[in-house]
Amino acid sequence: MAADDPVVAAATPQDQTQTTTTPETSQDEVVVTGIRASLTSARNIKRNADQIVDSISAQDIGALPDRSVSEALQRIPGITLQRTNENRDPARLAAEGGGVFIRGLSWVRSEINGRDVFSANNGRGLSFEDVSPDLLAGVDVYKNPSAEMVEGGVGGIVNLRTRKPFDQAGQLVAVSADYNYADMRGKGYWSGNALYSNRFNVGGGEVGILLSASINNIGNRTDSIQLGTYTRRANATAPAAFQNILVPSSLGWRRIDWEQRRTSYNGSLQWSPSSDMTFTAEAFISSADPKDMEHAEGVYQLPDYDSTYQLNDDGVLEAGTYRNANMDLDTRYGKSHKVTRDYSLNWKWTPGDHLAISADVQRITSKANVHSFTGFSEFGVAGADPAAPGFDPRRPDIIFDLSGNTPSVTTRENGASLGAQNNYWWAAAMDHLERNRAGQWAERLDLEYSFDDDSFLKSFRAGVRATDREAVTRQTGYNWGLLSMQFWGNGGGAPVYLNQTGNPPNAGLPEQSELFTYDDFFRGSVAVPGVGWFPSTDLMSGGTGQAYNYLRATETSGWGWAPLTNASFDAANPAADNVLGGVATQKEKTLAGYGMLRFGAGILDGNIGVRVVRTKNEATGYLSVGTITSPCTATPTAPACSGLTTALAFSNNGAGGRLSDATYENSYTDVLPTLNLRLKVTDQLQLRFAAGRAMVRPNFSQLRPYASLSFTLNPAGTALLAQPQGLTGQAGNPYLKPTKSDQFDFSAEYYFGKSNSITFAAFYKDVRNYIISGNVDETYVNNGQSLTFNVTRAVNGEKGKIKGFEFAYTQFFDMLPGALGGLGFSGNLTYVDSTGGANQPVNTLDPNQITNANDTTLPLEGLSKWSYNLAAIYEKYGVSARVAYNWRSEYLLTTSAANLNAPVWSEDYGQLDASLLVNITNNIKIGVQGTNLLNTRTFLDVGGAVLHPRYSWTDTDRRIAGIIRASF
């Protein structure tokens, strides 16, 4: 066998099957196993594919090279991770990677075995942390796909491949288990998976069956010190050096303890009644149940100036003392239950040498239930004056030094103990609910005619695909309500301290709080900033109904928080805190057809094709008319009120209201041509060129039809302000069109040896129809009255260009003597740059998001200019080891972070991971795997493009896992 023969041929997307890698032994006994087998398989998939593709293959049954799908994907050139659960919620880091970006874009289509897969919480893509990596045979990333591939990814397509029984020659039994210890959490978690596969000759042909299951438990802890947005303080009476300085609006610290159980099941039944026909039935079910408990403590409204203040060279406050601080504390409990079920049936028939037919039907459903509950307490000090709750000289001083990579925050008591329960009062509570559902039917038929072997034309493929999707979102807003007292007051009732029983008395109320001490904060490298009494974890995790049984005794002002119920969904409306508030049903049907011609002669081959897709959206929404507060509602015919006559009639004499639902329909057709060329310069060197058009549809949240109309009056309340201030509105846009990209790729690929390669790729994307926020004058009619409002809604608008290059190098040094012959290296480097384009506000009802998204000085969210991977590998004598380092440069995380209402940036970040596996026998191996071995600290900055000081310091776990794997 030649030294550079391919180990495995690439599977086309249409195949929707996975090809396996078998160990090879050449004359000099080079054995391809473990990590090397994984890299070799990925290399050959890339080498033989019809498109530009990068892949990851599982080195063992039930094991991708990393602990999660997203963490494995970051090893591929051009892919980066957003290491937070949501980009607008940067305070909470993701335990398993986070969102995936391809070439700086989040518009990534996700698939399982070439079919749609999505999560109900966003409707378009998959939350990769919801899928167990244990059941996957590999992952393919297509960066400029061909015409037969399903549309929907401008950044690229990520296809998750599962195993099938006909992939193996006969019976296969595989099991694995690991114990994953998180050092900050101080706790270990067991996980395991099992697979059984076999094939049998029966009277009606051959039958194969595969069953696999995975239970994955994981947990982590994050410790953070975080500031608020920096605001400029004039300080006219302060010393000159302290005038016009930047002071953070808040200072606090938090700990989040997170755990998740993820269960996945995969079943595949294959039947081949004859050599030219195969039926495949598959079921893939994955559920994830994350939960977290947060304890956060801090102070707001740092004073403009104190004699202890110290500034950096940019005039930014970085050290000083906040005297007599008002301490706010909260315990937040969150949990989710997410389930995705994917059922499919595929039929393939090759009736002769020239014709191949494939038919496929799929049903996928997804649900996502979310529950969030936060309880607040405040350091009120026993005996504080209820008439002036915002100040008490006995409250502590906060001493801080934020000048380096290791911050220092301590509290100094002024006569009132932070450890005393009777110094804290019940402050507030807040809850939030979601019950989201989504489902889709998809049917597909493909035909391929193969020409004679000596023809320049190789084959012609054509096919049609139809989908019918429905997404139902049921969400509330964030239901904040008073308990007993706030520093700003409460409306007249007496504060209820945590040691008191409230009114009416509840003897169990004092037991519903607990002292939290932040032990081993930042692994002991940062002194504990301060302790505090918080709503207890049992209270917050026991359900809002049970909590209300206690907390109603704290509501001494006669009003306050009450928990949400199922009826709250219908009462909710889209608002600045949640654009998806309320109940919304949206439907989408697509019909696509494609034709693709494959050709080749000598050193040139490729394919050219076109995909045409028709999309039809349907959604139900409503119009909400705001209220008018004016003396004219009592005397609408008074002469002084003549300027409000029409507005009062329109708004039901100022009472406002919600108009009946209406159904909106939108449709559009996209033509997506593609071209892929490959020039085989030598047996080892090939050049590729690809051109195509891609599209990504708007998110369902952007398509939701609703409108909220408002009236703004003059100070006397007798007339509207002049336009555009007087009559305004916020709305969704059910008529949005997709974002499109004309994209071009060039690559040079050099393959040598059994596993080695050097590749270079350059790419260019011309993107148009970015979705932005815009203002449009729109006329509405109600009660026979017509008014024109200045309405803010999402619209198609900006254009932009994204360009860059990727370089990758992999080599095993077989020429070295003895044990050194097992050494190998794999690395890649990516550069991405953009011009033009626009960031999208998640919620067009939030004016801060709109303003910041329209800031043209900010780069695109999620785009790092530079990123790289370095991996040292060893594979010999039954030992498989890897030390891998991943790094990405600074990037804009979000234009408007929640609560901060300002842009947040993630600083340069690098992480070191490693693994070591040893073969005990031919069937059993044991090992260890480490994640975040250097305890890399995450730093976040806040502010505009010119100056964004650091505002967040976060440590998370180093995780060490012991592993055992067996296959027979």
ZAMARGU-4260 file (C-alpha; in steps of 0.2 Angstrom, whole numbers, plus 5000, padded with zeros to 4 digits):
<rodrens>
0) 5000/5000/5000 | 5007/5017/4995 | 5012/5029/5010 | 4999/5042/5005 | 4984/5031/5001
5) 4968/5037/5009 | 4962/5028/5024 | 4944/5032/5021 | 4934/5040/5007 | 4923/5055/5011
10) 4905/5053/5013 | 4894/5065/5004 | 4881/5074/5013 | 4868/5065/5003 | 4874/5048/5009
15) 4869/5053/5027 | 4880/5039/5033 | 4896/5038/5042 | 4912/5029/5035 | 4924/5021/5047
20) 4942/5021/5049 | 4952/5005/5051 | 4969/5003/5057 | 4983/5001/5044 | 5000/4993/5046
25) 5013/4997/5033 | 5029/4988/5030 | 5038/4998/5043 | 5024/4994/5056 | 5017/5012/5057
30) 5000/5008/5066 | 4986/5021/5064 | 4976/5021/5080 | 4969/5032/5093 | 4971/5051/5091
35) 4981/5048/5075 | 4967/5038/5067 | 4955/5052/5071 | 4966/5065/5063 | 4970/5053/5048
40) 4951/5050/5045 | 4948/5069/5046 | 4962/5072/5034 | 4955/5060/5021 | 4937/5066/5022
45) 4944/5083/5018 | 4955/5077/5004 | 4942/5067/4995 | 4926/5078/4998 | 4917/5087/4984
50) 4916/5102/4994 | 4928/5112/5006 | 4925/5103/5023 | 4934/5100/5039 | 4930/5085/5051
55) 4932/5078/5068 | 4932/5059/5070 | 4929/5050/5086 | 4945/5041/5091 | 4936/5028/5100
60) 4918/5022/5101 | 4909/5035/5112 | 4923/5048/5112 | 4926/5063/5103 | 4943/5071/5106
65) 4936/5083/5119 | 4923/5083/5132 | 4909/5092/5122 | 4904/5095/5104 | 4908/5113/5105
70) 4925/5111/5113 | 4930/5098/5100 | 4924/5110/5086 | 4935/5124/5092 | 4950/5114/5086
75) 4945/5116/5068 | 4952/5131/5058 | 4940/5145/5057 | 4929/5140/5072 | 4929/5149/5088
80) 4918/5148/5104 | 4909/5161/5114 | 4912/5155/5131 | 4896/5162/5139 | 4878/5154/5139
85) 4871/5170/5131 | 4881/5184/5124 | 4870/5197/5132 | 4873/5188/5149 | 4892/5189/5151
90) 4891/5186/5169 | 4888/5168/5167 | 4901/5157/5158 | 4897/5141/5149 | 4903/5125/5157
95) 4905/5117/5140 | 4911/5129/5127 | 4896/5139/5122 | 4891/5146/5105 | 4900/5141/5089
100) 4906/5154/5076 | 4912/5149/5059 | 4924/5162/5051 | 4917/5175/5063 | 4899/5172/5060
105) 4885/5165/5071 | 4874/5160/5056 | 4878/5142/5058 | 4866/5128/5052 | 4866/5112/5063
110) 4862/5095/5057 | 4862/5077/5063 | 4866/5065/5049 | 4862/5078/5036 | 4845/5082/5043
115) 4838/5097/5052 | 4841/5098/5071 | 4836/5113/5082 | 4832/5118/5099 | 4815/5125/5104
120) 4823/5140/5113 | 4829/5148/5097 | 4820/5138/5083 | 4834/5139/5070 | 4850/5131/5077
125) 4855/5118/5090 | 4862/5122/5107 | 4877/5110/5105 | 4879/5108/5124 | 4862/5099/5123
130) 4869/5084/5113 | 4880/5071/5120 | 4897/5069/5111 | 4897/5051/5117 | 4885/5045/5103
135) 4894/5053/5089 | 4905/5045/5076 | 4911/5062/5070 | 4907/5080/5065 | 4909/5088/5048
140) 4910/5107/5045 | 4906/5113/5027 | 4911/5130/5024 | 4905/5133/5006 | 4893/5119/5003
145) 4886/5112/4986 | 4869/5113/4979 | 4862/5096/4987 | 4865/5102/5004 | 4851/5110/5014
150) 4851/5129/5014 | 4853/5140/5030 | 4871/5143/5035 | 4880/5158/5029 | 4894/5154/5041
155) 4894/5136/5037 | 4885/5119/5041 | 4889/5108/5056 | 4884/5090/5053 | 4884/5078/5068
160) 4886/5060/5062 | 4880/5045/5072 | 4885/5027/5070 | 4875/5014/5060 | 4875/4995/5061
165) 4881/4993/5043 | 4897/5003/5048 | 4904/4988/5057 | 4908/4971/5049 | 4899/4962/5063
170) 4895/4962/5081 | 4902/4977/5092 | 4900/4980/5110 | 4907/4995/5118 | 4906/5003/5135
175) 4915/5018/5143 | 4914/5027/5159 | 4923/5042/5167 | 4924/5052/5183 | 4925/5070/5180
180) 4932/5081/5195 | 4929/5099/5196 | 4942/5107/5207 | 4933/5123/5212 | 4916/5114/5214
185) 4925/5101/5224 | 4915/5088/5217 | 4916/5073/5205 | 4903/5067/5192 | 4901/5050/5185
190) 4896/5048/5166 | 4895/5033/5155 | 4889/5026/5138 | 4886/5009/5130 | 4884/5003/5112
195) 4878/4987/5105 | 4879/4984/5086 | 4877/4968/5075 | 4871/4963/5058 | 4862/4947/5053
200) 4859/4937/5038 | 4840/4933/5037 | 4829/4926/5024 | 4824/4943/5017 | 4842/4949/5016
205) 4853/4957/5029 | 4847/4966/5045 | 4858/4977/5056 | 4854/4984/5073 | 4863/4997/5084
210) 4858/5004/5101 | 4867/5016/5111 | 4864/5026/5126 | 4874/5040/5136 | 4872/5047/5153
215) 4883/5062/5156 | 4884/5072/5172 | 4895/5088/5174 | 4896/5102/5186 | 4907/5118/5188
220) 4909/5133/5199 | 4913/5151/5194 | 4919/5165/5205 | 4918/5183/5199 | 4922/5200/5204
225) 4912/5212/5192 | 4909/5231/5190 | 4895/5240/5182 | 4896/5252/5167 | 4909/5266/5168
230) 4901/5283/5168 | 4910/5300/5167 | 4909/5310/5183 | 4912/5329/5182 | 4917/5331/5200
235) 4919/5350/5198 | 4923/5353/5217 | 4936/5338/5217 | 4955/5341/5215 | 4959/5344/5196
240) 4966/5326/5194 | 4949/5319/5199 | 4938/5329/5188 | 4930/5321/5173 | 4935/5303/5178
245) 4927/5286/5174 | 4919/5278/5189 | 4910/5261/5188 | 4891/5261/5192 | 4893/5246/5204
250) 4905/5234/5212 | 4901/5216/5216 | 4906/5198/5218 | 4897/5182/5214 | 4898/5163/5214
255) 4888/5152/5203 | 4887/5133/5206 | 4881/5124/5190 | 4876/5106/5187 | 4869/5096/5172
260) 4863/5079/5168 | 4862/5075/5150 | 4855/5059/5143 | 4855/5053/5125 | 4849/5038/5116
265) 4852/5033/5098 | 4844/5018/5089 | 4847/5013/5071 | 4839/4998/5061 | 4845/4994/5044
270) 4838/4981/5032 | 4846/4977/5015 | 4834/4965/5006 | 4846/4965/4991 | 4863/4971/4987
275) 4856/4986/4979 | 4843/4992/4992 | 4844/4998/5010 | 4832/5004/5022 | 4838/5014/5038
280) 4827/5019/5052 | 4834/5030/5066 | 4829/5038/5082 | 4840/5050/5091 | 4833/5057/5108
285) 4843/5069/5119 | 4838/5078/5135 | 4848/5091/5145 | 4843/5096/5163 | 4855/5110/5169
290) 4852/5119/5185 | 4862/5133/5194 | 4862/5142/5210 | 4870/5160/5211 | 4875/5170/5226
295) 4879/5188/5221 | 4883/5203/5233 | 4888/5220/5229 | 4885/5239/5230 | 4878/5252/5217
300) 4880/5270/5214 | 4898/5272/5218 | 4902/5290/5224 | 4909/5302/5212 | 4924/5305/5222
305) 4933/5300/5238 | 4950/5305/5244 | 4956/5287/5243 | 4953/5286/5224 | 4967/5280/5213
310) 4966/5282/5194 | 4975/5274/5179 | 4983/5283/5165 | 4966/5284/5156 | 4957/5292/5171
315) 4948/5276/5175 | 4945/5273/5194 | 4954/5257/5199 | 4957/5258/5218 | 4949/5267/5233
320) 4935/5265/5246 | 4916/5266/5245 | 4910/5272/5262 | 4894/5267/5271 | 4889/5256/5256
325) 4872/5250/5253 | 4874/5231/5251 | 4862/5221/5240 | 4862/5202/5239 | 4853/5190/5229
330) 4851/5171/5227 | 4846/5165/5210 | 4840/5148/5206 | 4838/5143/5187 | 4834/5126/5179
335) 4829/5120/5162 | 4823/5105/5154 | 4827/5103/5136 | 4822/5088/5125 | 4825/5085/5106
340) 4818/5069/5098 | 4823/5065/5080 | 4815/5051/5070 | 4819/5047/5052 | 4817/5034/5039
345) 4828/5033/5023 | 4827/5022/5008 | 4841/5019/4995 | 4840/5010/4979 | 4853/5008/4965
350) 4843/4999/4951 | 4858/4996/4940 | 4875/5004/4936 | 4869/5021/4932 | 4854/5026/4943
355) 4853/5029/4962 | 4837/5034/4971 | 4836/5040/4989 | 4820/5045/4999 | 4820/5052/5017
360) 4807/5057/5029 | 4810/5065/5046 | 4800/5070/5061 | 4809/5081/5074 | 4802/5089/5090
365) 4810/5100/5103 | 4804/5107/5119 | 4813/5119/5132 | 4806/5123/5149 | 4815/5137/5158
370) 4812/5142/5176 | 4821/5157/5185 | 4818/5163/5203 | 4828/5176/5212 | 4827/5182/5230
375) 4834/5198/5236 | 4840/5204/5253 | 4849/5220/5258 | 4860/5225/5273 | 4848/5237/5281
380) 4856/5237/5299 | 4845/5233/5314 | 4836/5248/5320 | 4838/5258/5304 | 4827/5273/5301
385) 4813/5267/5289 | 4810/5286/5284 | 4828/5286/5277 | 4833/5268/5272 | 4846/5274/5260
390) 4859/5279/5273 | 4865/5272/5289 | 4883/5276/5296 | 4884/5259/5303 | 4885/5251/5285
395) 4902/5244/5280 | 4915/5252/5269 | 4921/5243/5253 | 4940/5244/5250 | 4945/5239/5232
400) 4960/5238/5221 | 4956/5233/5203 | 4973/5237/5195 | 4979/5220/5190 | 4974/5203/5185
405) 4970/5198/5203 | 4958/5210/5210 | 4956/5214/5229 | 4939/5218/5237 | 4937/5218/5256
410) 4923/5225/5268 | 4927/5234/5284 | 4913/5235/5296 | 4907/5251/5305 | 4898/5244/5320
415) 4885/5232/5312 | 4890/5214/5309 | 4889/5207/5291 | 4887/5190/5300 | 4872/5195/5309
420) 4855/5189/5302 | 4845/5203/5311 | 4855/5216/5300 | 4847/5211/5284 | 4829/5214/5278
425) 4819/5205/5264 | 4820/5216/5249 | 4812/5209/5233 | 4809/5193/5222 | 4808/5190/5204
430) 4803/5175/5193 | 4803/5170/5175 | 4795/5156/5165 | 4796/5148/5148 | 4787/5134/5140
435) 4793/5133/5122 | 4789/5120/5109 | 4794/5117/5091 | 4792/5103/5078 | 4795/5099/5060
440) 4791/5086/5046 | 4804/5085/5032 | 4803/5075/5016 | 4816/5073/5003 | 4819/5063/4987
445) 4835/5063/4978 | 4840/5055/4961 | 4857/5053/4954 | 4862/5047/4936 | 4880/5041/4934
450) 4888/5042/4917 | 4900/5030/4909 | 4917/5029/4918 | 4926/5037/4903 | 4915/5052/4902
455) 4920/5069/4907 | 4902/5070/4915 | 4902/5059/4930 | 4884/5061/4937 | 4869/5072/4938
460) 4860/5074/4954 | 4843/5081/4957 | 4831/5082/4971 | 4817/5090/4981 | 4814/5093/4999
465) 4799/5100/5008 | 4797/5105/5027 | 4783/5110/5038 | 4788/5118/5054 | 4779/5125/5069
470) 4786/5135/5084 | 4776/5140/5099 | 4785/5151/5112 | 4776/5154/5129 | 4786/5166/5139
475) 4784/5178/5153 | 4793/5194/5157 | 4804/5196/5172 | 4792/5197/5186 | 4800/5209/5199
480) 4791/5213/5215 | 4794/5221/5232 | 4795/5211/5248 | 4797/5222/5263 | 4810/5236/5260
485) 4822/5244/5247 | 4835/5257/5250 | 4824/5269/5241 | 4809/5265/5252 | 4794/5254/5251
490) 4777/5264/5252 | 4775/5265/5271 | 4777/5247/5278 | 4789/5242/5291 | 4804/5232/5285
495) 4805/5214/5289 | 4822/5208/5295 | 4828/5190/5291 | 4827/5185/5309 | 4808/5191/5310
500) 4792/5181/5307 | 4784/5195/5297 | 4766/5200/5297 | 4755/5190/5298 | 4768/5180/5308
505) 4776/5164/5300 | 4786/5155/5312 | 4796/5147/5298 | 4801/5163/5289 | 4818/5166/5299
510) 4824/5148/5293 | 4822/5154/5275 | 4838/5163/5275 | 4856/5157/5277 | 4874/5164/5279
515) 4885/5162/5264 | 4904/5165/5266 | 4912/5162/5249 | 4924/5150/5255 | 4940/5147/5245
520) 4936/5162/5234 | 4946/5162/5217 | 4954/5146/5224 | 4960/5157/5239 | 4970/5169/5227
525) 4958/5183/5231 | 4953/5187/5249 | 4934/5184/5253 | 4926/5201/5249 | 4912/5199/5261
530) 4900/5187/5269 | 4881/5190/5269 | 4864/5183/5273 | 4855/5177/5258 | 4838/5169/5254
535) 4841/5151/5257 | 4845/5138/5243 | 4831/5128/5249 | 4818/5142/5248 | 4824/5147/5230
540) 4824/5129/5223 | 4808/5123/5231 | 4797/5131/5219 | 4789/5149/5219 | 4773/5143/5226
545) 4781/5136/5242 | 4792/5152/5243 | 4777/5163/5242 | 4769/5154/5257 | 4784/5161/5267
550) 4787/5178/5258 | 4769/5184/5258 | 4773/5188/5277 | 4786/5200/5272 | 4775/5211/5261
555) 4770/5224/5274 | 4767/5238/5262 | 4751/5230/5256 | 4758/5226/5239 | 4772/5216/5231
560) 4778/5201/5223 | 4767/5186/5218 | 4773/5171/5208 | 4769/5168/5190 | 4757/5155/5185
565) 4752/5146/5169 | 4740/5160/5166 | 4754/5173/5166 | 4759/5167/5148 | 4743/5174/5140
570) 4744/5190/5150 | 4762/5194/5145 | 4767/5205/5131 | 4783/5208/5122 | 4793/5221/5131
575) 4810/5228/5134 | 4815/5214/5146 | 4809/5200/5135 | 4804/5202/5116 | 4796/5185/5117
580) 4784/5189/5131 | 4767/5181/5129 | 4762/5167/5118 | 4766/5166/5099 | 4763/5153/5086
585) 4773/5153/5070 | 4773/5142/5055 | 4786/5140/5041 | 4785/5129/5026 | 4799/5127/5013
590) 4800/5119/4996 | 4817/5117/4988 | 4823/5109/4973 | 4841/5107/4966 | 4851/5100/4952
595) 4870/5097/4952 | 4882/5091/4939 | 4898/5082/4944 | 4912/5081/4931 | 4930/5077/4930
600) 4944/5072/4918 | 4962/5070/4922 | 4968/5082/4935 | 4952/5092/4935 | 4935/5088/4943
605) 4921/5097/4952 | 4903/5101/4953 | 4891/5115/4948 | 4873/5116/4953 | 4859/5127/4959
610) 4847/5126/4973 | 4830/5135/4972 | 4820/5137/4988 | 4803/5144/4992 | 4799/5149/5010
615) 4782/5154/5017 | 4780/5161/5035 | 4764/5162/5044 | 4762/5170/5061 | 4749/5177/5073
620) 4751/5193/5082 | 4742/5208/5089 | 4742/5226/5092 | 4744/5234/5109 | 4738/5252/5111
625) 4746/5262/5126 | 4736/5271/5139 | 4735/5290/5140 | 4737/5299/5157 | 4729/5316/5155
630) 4716/5327/5164 | 4708/5327/5147 | 4702/5309/5149 | 4689/5316/5161 | 4684/5331/5150
635) 4689/5325/5132 | 4678/5339/5124 | 4686/5353/5133 | 4693/5366/5122 | 4710/5364/5130
640) 4710/5346/5125 | 4706/5348/5107 | 4724/5343/5102 | 4721/5326/5110 | 4704/5322/5103
645) 4709/5310/5090 | 4722/5301/5101 | 4709/5299/5115 | 4696/5291/5103 | 4710/5280/5096
650) 4715/5274/5113 | 4698/5271/5120 | 4698/5287/5129 | 4716/5284/5136 | 4712/5266/5143
655) 4722/5258/5129 | 4720/5240/5126 | 4725/5225/5116 | 4717/5223/5099 | 4711/5206/5092
660) 4724/5194/5084 | 4728/5195/5066 | 4738/5183/5055 | 4752/5188/5044 | 4760/5179/5029
665) 4776/5182/5020 | 4785/5172/5006 | 4801/5173/4996 | 4811/5163/4984 | 4830/5161/4984
670) 4841/5155/4970 | 4857/5148/4977 | 4870/5143/4963 | 4886/5134/4968 | 4903/5129/4960
675) 4916/5118/4967 | 4932/5115/4957 | 4947/5104/4961 | 4964/5103/4952 | 4975/5088/4957
680) 4992/5096/4953 | 5001/5080/4959 | 4996/5065/4969 | 5000/5075/4984 | 4995/5093/4980
685) 4977/5099/4975 | 4970/5116/4973 | 4952/5120/4976 | 4940/5135/4971 | 4923/5137/4977
690) 4909/5150/4974 | 4892/5150/4979 | 4877/5159/4987 | 4871/5156/5004 | 4857/5162/5015
695) 4851/5162/5033 | 4833/5165/5037 | 4828/5178/5051 | 4826/5171/5069 | 4808/5167/5074
700) 4809/5181/5087 | 4813/5194/5074 | 4798/5188/5063 | 4786/5189/5078 | 4771/5200/5073
705) 4767/5212/5086 | 4766/5231/5088 | 4765/5242/5104 | 4759/5260/5101 | 4763/5274/5114
710) 4758/5292/5117 | 4769/5305/5124 | 4761/5322/5130 | 4767/5339/5134 | 4770/5343/5153
715) 4752/5349/5155 | 4745/5333/5148 | 4734/5342/5135 | 4743/5338/5119 | 4754/5327/5110
720) 4773/5331/5108 | 4778/5335/5090 | 4783/5320/5079 | 4793/5309/5080 | 4791/5310/5099
725) 4772/5311/5101 | 4766/5295/5092 | 4779/5281/5093 | 4779/5262/5092 | 4789/5246/5093
730) 4786/5231/5083 | 4792/5215/5076 | 4793/5212/5057 | 4785/5196/5050 | 4790/5202/5032
735) 4809/5201/5035 | 4819/5193/5021 | 4834/5182/5023 | 4852/5188/5025 | 4862/5182/5010
740) 4880/5180/5006 | 4890/5178/4989 | 4905/5169/4995 | 4922/5163/4987 | 4935/5151/4994
745) 4952/5145/4988 | 4962/5132/4996 | 4979/5123/4993 | 4981/5106/5001 | 4996/5096/5002
750) 4995/5078/5008 | 5010/5067/5012 | 5013/5052/5022 | 4999/5042/5030 | 4992/5056/5041
755) 5001/5072/5036 | 4995/5088/5028 | 4998/5106/5025 | 4983/5116/5020 | 4980/5135/5016
760) 4962/5142/5013 | 4957/5160/5009 | 4939/5166/5010 | 4928/5181/5005 | 4910/5184/5009
765) 4900/5198/5002 | 4885/5199/5014 | 4869/5209/5012 | 4852/5211/5020 | 4859/5212/5038
770) 4844/5214/5049 | 4845/5230/5059 | 4834/5242/5068 | 4825/5255/5058 | 4811/5268/5060
775) 4797/5269/5049 | 4781/5280/5049 | 4766/5268/5049 | 4747/5272/5049 | 4736/5263/5061
780) 4717/5264/5062 | 4707/5260/5078 | 4689/5265/5083 | 4688/5274/5066 | 4703/5285/5070
785) 4718/5286/5059 | 4735/5290/5067 | 4753/5289/5060 | 4766/5283/5072 | 4785/5283/5071
790) 4788/5264/5073 | 4804/5255/5077 | 4806/5238/5070 | 4819/5226/5063 | 4822/5229/5044
795) 4834/5222/5031 | 4847/5234/5028 | 4866/5235/5029 | 4879/5226/5018 | 4896/5220/5023
800) 4912/5210/5018 | 4921/5196/5028 | 4938/5190/5022 | 4952/5180/5029 | 4963/5165/5028
805) 4966/5148/5037 | 4982/5138/5038 | 4984/5121/5045 | 4998/5109/5048 | 4998/5091/5054
810) 5012/5079/5054 | 5018/5063/5063 | 5037/5061/5064 | 5038/5042/5059 | 5056/5045/5053
815) 5062/5048/5071 | 5070/5032/5080 | 5062/5022/5093 | 5049/5029/5105 | 5052/5046/5097
820) 5043/5040/5081 | 5026/5042/5090 | 5028/5061/5091 | 5016/5072/5081 | 5010/5089/5079
825) 4994/5097/5074 | 4991/5116/5073 | 4981/5129/5064 | 4980/5148/5062 | 4965/5159/5057
830) 4963/5177/5052 | 4946/5185/5050 | 4943/5203/5046 | 4926/5213/5041 | 4921/5229/5034
835) 4903/5236/5034 | 4889/5225/5041 | 4879/5228/5056 | 4875/5220/5073 | 4858/5215/5077
840) 4848/5220/5092 | 4841/5205/5101 | 4826/5215/5106 | 4820/5230/5097 | 4809/5235/5111
845) 4825/5240/5121 | 4831/5257/5116 | 4848/5253/5123 | 4850/5238/5112 | 4845/5249/5097
850) 4857/5263/5101 | 4872/5252/5103 | 4868/5240/5089 | 4868/5256/5077 | 4885/5261/5084
855) 4896/5260/5068 | 4912/5261/5077 | 4909/5244/5085 | 4915/5228/5076 | 4904/5213/5072
860) 4899/5203/5088 | 4909/5187/5090 | 4923/5191/5078 | 4941/5188/5083 | 4954/5194/5071
865) 4966/5180/5076 | 4964/5163/5083 | 4975/5147/5083 | 4977/5129/5090 | 4993/5120/5094
870) 4993/5102/5099 | 5008/5090/5103 | 5003/5072/5100 | 5010/5055/5105 | 5004/5039/5097
875) 5014/5023/5099 | 5016/5007/5110 | 4998/5008/5115 | 5000/5026/5122 | 4989/5040/5115
880) 4992/5057/5122 | 4988/5075/5117 | 4992/5092/5125 | 4982/5105/5116 | 4981/5124/5117
885) 4967/5135/5110 | 4968/5154/5109 | 4958/5168/5102 | 4961/5187/5102 | 4949/5200/5109
890) 4932/5201/5102 | 4915/5211/5105 | 4904/5199/5115 | 4888/5210/5114 | 4884/5228/5109
895) 4872/5229/5124 | 4874/5217/5139 | 4860/5214/5151 | 4859/5226/5166 | 4875/5235/5159
900) 4866/5242/5143 | 4884/5244/5136 | 4895/5235/5124 | 4905/5221/5132 | 4922/5214/5126
905) 4930/5197/5129 | 4949/5199/5131 | 4962/5187/5123 | 4959/5170/5130 | 4969/5154/5129
910) 4966/5137/5137 | 4977/5122/5139 | 4969/5104/5139 | 4977/5087/5138 | 4973/5069/5138
915) 4982/5052/5140 | 4975/5035/5136 | 4985/5018/5138 | 4980/5002/5131 | 4979/4989/5145
920) 4973/4975/5132 | 4968/4975/5114 | 4950/4979/5120 | 4952/4990/5136 | 4961/5006/5139
925) 4961/5018/5153 | 4967/5036/5154 | 4965/5053/5161 | 4959/5070/5153 | 4961/5087/5159
930) 4952/5103/5154 | 4958/5121/5158 | 4974/5115/5166 | 4982/5132/5167 | 4967/5139/5177
935) 4965/5153/5164 | 4956/5168/5170 | 4942/5176/5160 | 4943/5195/5158 | 4929/5206/5151
940) 4929/5224/5147 | 4915/5236/5145 | 4913/5252/5135 | 4915/5258/5117 | 4927/5255/5103
945) 4940/5268/5109 | 4940/5265/5128 | 4933/5249/5136 | 4941/5246/5154 | 4941/5229/5162
950) 4925/5226/5172 | 4925/5207/5176 | 4937/5194/5183 | 4931/5176/5183 | 4939/5160/5187
955) 4931/5143/5183 | 4935/5125/5186 | 4950/5115/5181 | 4942/5098/5177 | 4951/5081/5178
960) 4943/5065/5172 | 4948/5047/5174 | 4942/5036/5159 | 4940/5018/5155 | 4934/5012/5138
965) 4931/4994/5132 | 4926/4987/5115 | 4923/4969/5109
</rodrens>
